[in-house]
């Protein structure tokens, strides 16, 4: 369950461990943020960054930031990855068609 977008300042950041805590602007308790919540940012977070985020609860019931972004930092758009399963299916289908065409050619 997530709420509306909130704003805060990255109070602490442990880059070697990939997490930190956001001090919300509304005065609530600090919110845990993991690097995975900041996917696509053009740079790593730094202490003092202004962060926009949504709040959710983890499996243990603790609050955490999700869908976070750093103010003023570009989001890197990545092209969607092609599912390799489909490439294998297409290759197999082309192989069957080629084999059938070769068979038909030599049988005549």
N, CA, C and O atoms as a GROMACS GRO file, in nm:
protein
  432
    1UNK      N    1   0.084  -0.117   0.000
    1UNK     CA    2   0.000   0.000   0.000
    1UNK      C    3   0.089   0.123   0.000
    1UNK      O    4   0.177   0.137   0.085
    2UNK      N    5   0.067   0.211  -0.093
    2UNK     CA    6   0.148   0.332  -0.099
    2UNK      C    7   0.058   0.454  -0.090
    2UNK      O    8  -0.062   0.446  -0.116
    3UNK      N    9   0.116   0.566  -0.053
    3UNK     CA   10   0.042   0.690  -0.037
    3UNK      C   11   0.087   0.788  -0.145
    3UNK      O   12   0.162   0.753  -0.236
    4UNK      N   13   0.040   0.912  -0.134
    4UNK     CA   14   0.077   1.015  -0.229
    4UNK      C   15   0.226   1.047  -0.220
    4UNK      O   16   0.292   1.014  -0.122
    5UNK      N   17   0.276   1.112  -0.323
    5UNK     CA   18   0.418   1.149  -0.327
    5UNK      C   19   0.450   1.247  -0.215
    5UNK      O   20   0.377   1.343  -0.190
    6UNK      N   21   0.562   1.220  -0.147
    6UNK     CA   22   0.609   1.307  -0.039
    6UNK      C   23   0.747   1.360  -0.074
    6UNK      O   24   0.811   1.314  -0.168
    7UNK      N   25   0.792   1.456   0.004
    7UNK     CA   26   0.921   1.520  -0.021
    7UNK      C   27   1.001   1.520   0.108
    7UNK      O   28   0.946   1.536   0.217
    8UNK      N   29   1.133   1.503   0.094
    8UNK     CA   30   1.220   1.508   0.211
    8UNK      C   31   1.364   1.526   0.168
    8UNK      O   32   1.394   1.537   0.049
    9UNK      N   33   1.452   1.528   0.266
    9UNK     CA   34   1.596   1.544   0.242
    9UNK      C   35   1.666   1.416   0.283
    9UNK      O   36   1.638   1.359   0.388
   10UNK      N   37   1.758   1.372   0.200
   10UNK     CA   38   1.835   1.252   0.231
   10UNK      C   39   1.930   1.286   0.347
   10UNK      O   40   2.031   1.354   0.329
   11UNK      N   41   1.894   1.239   0.465
   11UNK     CA   42   1.966   1.273   0.589
   11UNK      C   43   2.096   1.194   0.601
   11UNK      O   44   2.200   1.249   0.637
   12UNK      N   45   2.089   1.065   0.570
   12UNK     CA   46   2.209   0.981   0.574
   12UNK      C   47   2.210   0.893   0.450
   12UNK      O   48   2.105   0.858   0.397
   13UNK      N   49   2.329   0.857   0.406
   13UNK     CA   50   2.342   0.766   0.291
   13UNK      C   51   2.469   0.684   0.307
   13UNK      O   52   2.579   0.738   0.321
   14UNK      N   53   2.454   0.552   0.305
   14UNK     CA   54   2.568   0.460   0.311
   14UNK      C   55   2.584   0.400   0.172
   14UNK      O   56   2.523   0.298   0.140
   15UNK      N   57   2.668   0.464   0.092
   15UNK     CA   58   2.682   0.423  -0.048
   15UNK      C   59   2.735   0.280  -0.062
   15UNK      O   60   2.696   0.208  -0.153
   16UNK      N   61   2.823   0.240   0.030
   16UNK     CA   62   2.878   0.105   0.022
   16UNK      C   63   2.773  -0.002   0.053
   16UNK      O   64   2.790  -0.118   0.015
   17UNK      N   65   2.666   0.037   0.121
   17UNK     CA   66   2.560  -0.058   0.155
   17UNK      C   67   2.432  -0.035   0.075
   17UNK      O   68   2.343  -0.119   0.075
   18UNK      N   69   2.423   0.080   0.006
   18UNK     CA   70   2.311   0.106  -0.083
   18UNK      C   71   2.181   0.144  -0.014
   18UNK      O   72   2.073   0.114  -0.064
   19UNK      N   73   2.190   0.210   0.100
   19UNK     CA   74   2.069   0.256   0.166
   19UNK      C   75   2.096   0.379   0.250
   19UNK      O   76   2.211   0.415   0.275
   20UNK      N   77   1.987   0.443   0.293
   20UNK     CA   78   1.997   0.560   0.379
   20UNK      C   79   1.862   0.594   0.436
   20UNK      O   80   1.770   0.512   0.434
   21UNK      N   81   1.851   0.716   0.490
   21UNK     CA   82   1.726   0.759   0.552
   21UNK      C   83   1.690   0.899   0.505
   21UNK      O   84   1.775   0.987   0.494
   22UNK      N   85   1.561   0.916   0.478
   22UNK     CA   86   1.507   1.045   0.433
   22UNK      C   87   1.440   1.112   0.553
   22UNK      O   88   1.364   1.048   0.626
   23UNK      N   89   1.469   1.241   0.572
   23UNK     CA   90   1.399   1.319   0.674
   23UNK      C   91   1.283   1.389   0.603
   23UNK      O   92   1.305   1.483   0.526
   24UNK      N   93   1.159   1.344   0.627
   24UNK     CA   94   1.043   1.402   0.558
   24UNK      C   95   1.023   1.550   0.592
   24UNK      O   96   1.050   1.593   0.704
   25UNK      N   97   0.976   1.627   0.493
   25UNK     CA   98   0.948   1.769   0.514
   25UNK      C   99   0.833   1.789   0.614
   25UNK      O  100   0.826   1.893   0.679
   26UNK      N  101   0.743   1.690   0.625
   26UNK     CA  102   0.626   1.706   0.712
   26UNK      C  103   0.657   1.678   0.859
   26UNK      O  104   0.567   1.684   0.943
   27UNK      N  105   0.783   1.646   0.892
   27UNK     CA  106   0.821   1.626   1.031
   27UNK      C  107   0.803   1.485   1.084
   27UNK      O  108   0.833   1.459   1.200
   28UNK      N  109   0.755   1.394   1.001
   28UNK     CA  110   0.739   1.254   1.043
   28UNK      C  111   0.876   1.192   1.071
   28UNK      O  112   0.980   1.253   1.047
   29UNK      N  113   0.872   1.068   1.122
   29UNK     CA  114   0.996   0.994   1.149
   29UNK      C  115   1.071   0.969   1.019
   29UNK      O  116   1.011   0.966   0.912
   30UNK      N  117   1.202   0.952   1.029
   30UNK     CA  118   1.286   0.925   0.913
   30UNK      C  119   1.238   0.798   0.842
   30UNK      O  120   1.190   0.704   0.906
   31UNK      N  121   1.250   0.798   0.709
   31UNK     CA  122   1.204   0.688   0.624
   31UNK      C  123   1.325   0.619   0.562
   31UNK      O  124   1.414   0.684   0.505
   32UNK      N  125   1.328   0.488   0.572
   32UNK     CA  126   1.433   0.407   0.509
   32UNK      C  127   1.419   0.414   0.358
   32UNK      O  128   1.308   0.409   0.306
   33UNK      N  129   1.531   0.425   0.286
   33UNK     CA  130   1.530   0.421   0.140
   33UNK      C  131   1.644   0.331   0.093
   33UNK      O  132   1.758   0.346   0.137
   34UNK      N  133   1.612   0.239   0.004
   34UNK     CA  134   1.711   0.148  -0.055
   34UNK      C  135   1.742   0.197  -0.196
   34UNK      O  136   1.658   0.261  -0.259
   35UNK      N  137   1.860   0.168  -0.244
   35UNK     CA  138   1.901   0.211  -0.378
   35UNK      C  139   1.804   0.162  -0.486
   35UNK      O  140   1.789   0.228  -0.588
   36UNK      N  141   1.740   0.048  -0.463
   36UNK     CA  142   1.645  -0.005  -0.562
   36UNK      C  143   1.522   0.084  -0.578
   36UNK      O  144   1.455   0.078  -0.681
   37UNK      N  145   1.492   0.168  -0.479
   37UNK     CA  146   1.380   0.260  -0.489
   37UNK      C  147   1.415   0.379  -0.578
   37UNK      O  148   1.326   0.455  -0.617
   38UNK      N  149   1.544   0.396  -0.609
   38UNK     CA  150   1.592   0.509  -0.690
   38UNK      C  151   1.637   0.462  -0.828
   38UNK      O  152   1.731   0.518  -0.884
   39UNK      N  153   1.572   0.362  -0.882
   39UNK     CA  154   1.610   0.307  -1.013
   39UNK      C  155   1.606   0.413  -1.122
   39UNK      O  156   1.515   0.495  -1.128
   40UNK      N  157   1.707   0.409  -1.207
   40UNK     CA  158   1.709   0.495  -1.325
   40UNK      C  159   1.768   0.633  -1.303
   40UNK      O  160   1.773   0.712  -1.397
   41UNK      N  161   1.813   0.663  -1.184
   41UNK     CA  162   1.873   0.795  -1.160
   41UNK      C  163   2.008   0.802  -1.232
   41UNK      O  164   2.081   0.704  -1.239
   42UNK      N  165   2.039   0.921  -1.286
   42UNK     CA  166   2.162   0.940  -1.361
   42UNK      C  167   2.286   0.938  -1.271
   42UNK      O  168   2.398   0.924  -1.321
   43UNK      N  169   2.268   0.951  -1.141
   43UNK     CA  170   2.382   0.943  -1.048
   43UNK      C  171   2.334   0.880  -0.917
   43UNK      O  172   2.214   0.868  -0.891
   44UNK      N  173   2.432   0.841  -0.837
   44UNK     CA  174   2.402   0.784  -0.706
   44UNK      C  175   2.354   0.895  -0.612
   44UNK      O  176   2.391   1.011  -0.630
   45UNK      N  177   2.272   0.861  -0.515
   45UNK     CA  178   2.226   0.962  -0.419
   45UNK      C  179   2.340   1.010  -0.330
   45UNK      O  180   2.439   0.939  -0.308
   46UNK      N  181   2.324   1.133  -0.278
   46UNK     CA  182   2.422   1.191  -0.187
   46UNK      C  183   2.347   1.256  -0.071
   46UNK      O  184   2.234   1.302  -0.086
   47UNK      N  185   2.412   1.257   0.043
   47UNK     CA  186   2.354   1.322   0.159
   47UNK      C  187   2.317   1.466   0.125
   47UNK      O  188   2.397   1.538   0.064
   48UNK      N  189   2.197   1.509   0.164
   48UNK     CA  190   2.150   1.645   0.135
   48UNK      C  191   2.061   1.654   0.013
   48UNK      O  192   2.000   1.759  -0.010
   49UNK      N  193   2.052   1.547  -0.067
   49UNK     CA  194   1.964   1.549  -0.184
   49UNK      C  195   1.819   1.565  -0.142
   49UNK      O  196   1.777   1.510  -0.041
   50UNK      N  197   1.743   1.641  -0.221
   50UNK     CA  198   1.598   1.648  -0.202
   50UNK      C  199   1.538   1.531  -0.279
   50UNK      O  200   1.567   1.512  -0.397
   51UNK      N  201   1.454   1.454  -0.210
   51UNK     CA  202   1.402   1.331  -0.267
   51UNK      C  203   1.249   1.334  -0.264
   51UNK      O  204   1.189   1.371  -0.164
   52UNK      N  205   1.189   1.296  -0.376
   52UNK     CA  206   1.044   1.275  -0.383
   52UNK      C  207   1.022   1.125  -0.379
   52UNK      O  208   1.095   1.050  -0.444
   53UNK      N  209   0.924   1.079  -0.303
   53UNK     CA  210   0.905   0.936  -0.283
   53UNK      C  211   0.761   0.906  -0.240
   53UNK      O  212   0.684   0.995  -0.204
   54UNK      N  213   0.728   0.779  -0.243
   54UNK     CA  214   0.603   0.728  -0.187
   54UNK      C  215   0.640   0.641  -0.069
   54UNK      O  216   0.751   0.589  -0.063
   55UNK      N  217   0.548   0.624   0.023
   55UNK     CA  218   0.574   0.543   0.142
   55UNK      C  219   0.495   0.413   0.133
   55UNK      O  220   0.379   0.411   0.093
   56UNK      N  221   0.562   0.304   0.171
   56UNK     CA  222   0.500   0.173   0.174
   56UNK      C  223   0.550   0.102   0.299
   56UNK      O  224   0.642   0.149   0.365
   57UNK      N  225   0.489  -0.012   0.330
   57UNK     CA  226   0.535  -0.094   0.443
   57UNK      C  227   0.604  -0.217   0.389
   57UNK      O  228   0.560  -0.277   0.291
   58UNK      N  229   0.715  -0.254   0.454
   58UNK     CA  230   0.784  -0.377   0.414
   58UNK      C  231   0.715  -0.497   0.479
   58UNK      O  232   0.615  -0.481   0.549
   59UNK      N  233   0.769  -0.615   0.457
   59UNK     CA  234   0.709  -0.738   0.509
   59UNK      C  235   0.703  -0.738   0.662
   59UNK      O  236   0.616  -0.802   0.720
   60UNK      N  237   0.795  -0.667   0.726
   60UNK     CA  238   0.797  -0.660   0.872
   60UNK      C  239   0.711  -0.549   0.930
   60UNK      O  240   0.707  -0.530   1.051
   61UNK      N  241   0.642  -0.475   0.843
   61UNK     CA  242   0.554  -0.368   0.889
   61UNK      C  243   0.621  -0.233   0.904
   61UNK      O  244   0.557  -0.137   0.947
   62UNK      N  245   0.750  -0.223   0.870
   62UNK     CA  246   0.821  -0.096   0.880
   62UNK      C  247   0.800  -0.013   0.754
   62UNK      O  248   0.781  -0.067   0.645
   63UNK      N  249   0.803   0.119   0.771
   63UNK     CA  250   0.785   0.208   0.657
   63UNK      C  251   0.914   0.218   0.576
   63UNK      O  252   1.024   0.212   0.630
   64UNK      N  253   0.897   0.232   0.444
   64UNK     CA  254   1.012   0.249   0.354
   64UNK      C  255   0.969   0.334   0.236
   64UNK      O  256   0.850   0.344   0.204
   65UNK      N  257   1.066   0.396   0.171
   65UNK     CA  258   1.040   0.477   0.052
   65UNK      C  259   1.040   0.386  -0.070
   65UNK      O  260   1.122   0.295  -0.082
   66UNK      N  261   0.948   0.413  -0.161
   66UNK     CA  262   0.942   0.343  -0.290
   66UNK      C  263   0.924   0.448  -0.399
   66UNK      O  264   0.888   0.562  -0.372
   67UNK      N  265   0.949   0.408  -0.523
   67UNK     CA  266   0.931   0.498  -0.638
   67UNK      C  267   0.993   0.635  -0.612
   67UNK      O  268   0.930   0.739  -0.634
   68UNK      N  269   1.116   0.635  -0.564
   68UNK     CA  270   1.184   0.759  -0.526
   68UNK      C  271   1.260   0.818  -0.645
   68UNK      O  272   1.303   0.747  -0.736
   69UNK      N  273   1.275   0.950  -0.641
   69UNK     CA  274   1.357   1.019  -0.740
   69UNK      C  275   1.423   1.139  -0.674
   69UNK      O  276   1.369   1.198  -0.580
   70UNK      N  277   1.539   1.173  -0.725
   70UNK     CA  278   1.616   1.284  -0.670
   70UNK      C  279   1.583   1.410  -0.749
   70UNK      O  280   1.587   1.410  -0.872
   71UNK      N  281   1.550   1.517  -0.678
   71UNK     CA  282   1.516   1.644  -0.743
   71UNK      C  283   1.633   1.694  -0.826
   71UNK      O  284   1.746   1.699  -0.778
   72UNK      N  285   1.606   1.730  -0.953
   72UNK     CA  286   1.708   1.786  -1.039
   72UNK      C  287   1.800   1.686  -1.105
   72UNK      O  288   1.892   1.725  -1.178
   73UNK      N  289   1.778   1.557  -1.082
   73UNK     CA  290   1.863   1.454  -1.143
   73UNK      C  291   1.781   1.384  -1.252
   73UNK      O  292   1.668   1.342  -1.230
   74UNK      N  293   1.843   1.372  -1.369
   74UNK     CA  294   1.774   1.308  -1.481
   74UNK      C  295   1.748   1.161  -1.454
   74UNK      O  296   1.822   1.094  -1.383
   75UNK      N  297   1.640   1.113  -1.515
   75UNK     CA  298   1.609   0.971  -1.511
   75UNK      C  299   1.659   0.912  -1.642
   75UNK      O  300   1.628   0.962  -1.750
   76UNK      N  301   1.736   0.806  -1.631
   76UNK     CA  302   1.789   0.740  -1.750
   76UNK      C  303   1.686   0.639  -1.798
   76UNK      O  304   1.648   0.548  -1.725
   77UNK      N  305   1.641   0.657  -1.918
   77UNK     CA  306   1.544   0.565  -1.977
   77UNK      C  307   1.621   0.453  -2.045
   77UNK      O  308   1.710   0.478  -2.127
   78UNK      N  309   1.588   0.332  -2.011
   78UNK     CA  310   1.652   0.217  -2.075
   78UNK      C  311   1.553   0.153  -2.170
   78UNK      O  312   1.433   0.150  -2.144
   79UNK      N  313   1.603   0.102  -2.280
   79UNK     CA  314   1.514   0.037  -2.375
   79UNK      C  315   1.470  -0.097  -2.316
   79UNK      O  316   1.548  -0.164  -2.248
   80UNK      N  317   1.347  -0.135  -2.343
   80UNK     CA  318   1.300  -0.262  -2.288
   80UNK      C  319   1.380  -0.378  -2.346
   80UNK      O  320   1.412  -0.380  -2.465
   81UNK      N  321   1.411  -0.473  -2.261
   81UNK     CA  322   1.488  -0.588  -2.304
   81UNK      C  323   1.397  -0.687  -2.375
   81UNK      O  324   1.284  -0.711  -2.332
   82UNK      N  325   1.447  -0.743  -2.484
   82UNK     CA  326   1.371  -0.844  -2.557
   82UNK      C  327   1.380  -0.975  -2.480
   82UNK      O  328   1.487  -1.016  -2.435
   83UNK      N  329   1.267  -1.038  -2.466
   83UNK     CA  330   1.264  -1.166  -2.396
   83UNK      C  331   1.333  -1.269  -2.484
   83UNK      O  332   1.290  -1.293  -2.597
   84UNK      N  333   1.440  -1.331  -2.434
   84UNK     CA  334   1.518  -1.424  -2.514
   84UNK      C  335   1.439  -1.549  -2.551
   84UNK      O  336   1.472  -1.616  -2.649
   85UNK      N  337   1.337  -1.580  -2.474
   85UNK     CA  338   1.254  -1.696  -2.507
   85UNK      C  339   1.192  -1.678  -2.646
   85UNK      O  340   1.186  -1.771  -2.726
   86UNK      N  341   1.145  -1.557  -2.673
   86UNK     CA  342   1.084  -1.530  -2.803
   86UNK      C  343   1.185  -1.540  -2.916
   86UNK      O  344   1.151  -1.583  -3.026
   87UNK      N  345   1.308  -1.501  -2.892
   87UNK     CA  346   1.411  -1.513  -2.995
   87UNK      C  347   1.434  -1.660  -3.030
   87UNK      O  348   1.451  -1.694  -3.147
   88UNK      N  349   1.435  -1.747  -2.928
   88UNK     CA  350   1.453  -1.891  -2.953
   88UNK      C  351   1.334  -1.948  -3.029
   88UNK      O  352   1.353  -2.032  -3.117
   89UNK      N  353   1.214  -1.907  -2.997
   89UNK     CA  354   1.094  -1.956  -3.067
   89UNK      C  355   1.097  -1.914  -3.213
   89UNK      O  356   1.066  -1.993  -3.302
   90UNK      N  357   1.134  -1.789  -3.238
   90UNK     CA  358   1.142  -1.740  -3.376
   90UNK      C  359   1.250  -1.814  -3.453
   90UNK      O  360   1.230  -1.853  -3.568
   91UNK      N  361   1.365  -1.834  -3.390
   91UNK     CA  362   1.474  -1.906  -3.456
   91UNK      C  363   1.433  -2.050  -3.488
   91UNK      O  364   1.463  -2.100  -3.596
   92UNK      N  365   1.364  -2.115  -3.396
   92UNK     CA  366   1.318  -2.252  -3.420
   92UNK      C  367   1.215  -2.256  -3.533
   92UNK      O  368   1.219  -2.345  -3.617
   93UNK      N  369   1.124  -2.161  -3.534
   93UNK     CA  370   1.023  -2.156  -3.640
   93UNK      C  371   1.087  -2.134  -3.776
   93UNK      O  372   1.049  -2.198  -3.874
   94UNK      N  373   1.184  -2.042  -3.783
   94UNK     CA  374   1.253  -2.019  -3.910
   94UNK      C  375   1.330  -2.143  -3.954
   94UNK      O  376   1.336  -2.174  -4.073
   95UNK      N  377   1.388  -2.212  -3.860
   95UNK     CA  378   1.458  -2.336  -3.892
   95UNK      C  379   1.364  -2.442  -3.948
   95UNK      O  380   1.399  -2.511  -4.044
   96UNK      N  381   1.246  -2.454  -3.889
   96UNK     CA  382   1.147  -2.550  -3.939
   96UNK      C  383   1.099  -2.514  -4.079
   96UNK      O  384   1.085  -2.601  -4.165
   97UNK      N  385   1.074  -2.386  -4.101
   97UNK     CA  386   1.029  -2.341  -4.233
   97UNK      C  387   1.139  -2.365  -4.337
   97UNK      O  388   1.111  -2.412  -4.447
   98UNK      N  389   1.262  -2.332  -4.301
   98UNK     CA  390   1.373  -2.354  -4.394
   98UNK      C  391   1.390  -2.502  -4.425
   98UNK      O  392   1.412  -2.540  -4.540
   99UNK      N  393   1.381  -2.584  -4.322
   99UNK     CA  394   1.392  -2.728  -4.341
   99UNK      C  395   1.281  -2.783  -4.429
   99UNK      O  396   1.305  -2.869  -4.515
  100UNK      N  397   1.160  -2.735  -4.408
  100UNK     CA  398   1.047  -2.780  -4.489
  100UNK      C  399   1.064  -2.736  -4.635
  100UNK      O  400   1.032  -2.812  -4.727
  101UNK      N  401   1.114  -2.615  -4.656
  101UNK     CA  402   1.135  -2.565  -4.792
  101UNK      C  403   1.244  -2.646  -4.861
  101UNK      O  404   1.230  -2.682  -4.978
  102UNK      N  405   1.352  -2.676  -4.790
  102UNK     CA  406   1.461  -2.756  -4.849
  102UNK      C  407   1.412  -2.897  -4.882
  102UNK      O  408   1.445  -2.950  -4.988
  103UNK      N  409   1.335  -2.956  -4.796
  103UNK     CA  410   1.280  -3.089  -4.819
  103UNK      C  411   1.190  -3.090  -4.943
  103UNK      O  412   1.200  -3.179  -5.028
  104UNK      N  413   1.102  -2.989  -4.952
  104UNK     CA  414   1.012  -2.979  -5.066
  104UNK      C  415   1.090  -2.960  -5.196
  104UNK      O  416   1.050  -3.014  -5.300
  105UNK      N  417   1.200  -2.886  -5.194
  105UNK     CA  418   1.280  -2.862  -5.311
  105UNK      C  419   1.348  -2.991  -5.359
  105UNK      O  420   1.350  -3.020  -5.479
  106UNK      N  421   1.404  -3.067  -5.265
  106UNK     CA  422   1.478  -3.188  -5.301
  106UNK      C  423   1.388  -3.306  -5.335
  106UNK      O  424   1.430  -3.395  -5.409
  107UNK      N  425   1.267  -3.308  -5.285
  107UNK     CA  426   1.174  -3.417  -5.311
  107UNK      C  427   1.122  -3.409  -5.456
  107UNK      O  428   1.095  -3.512  -5.518
  108UNK      N  429   1.110  -3.290  -5.509
  108UNK     CA  430   1.056  -3.274  -5.644
  108UNK      C  431   1.147  -3.339  -5.740
  108UNK      O  432   1.121  -3.337  -5.860
   0.00000   0.00000   0.00000
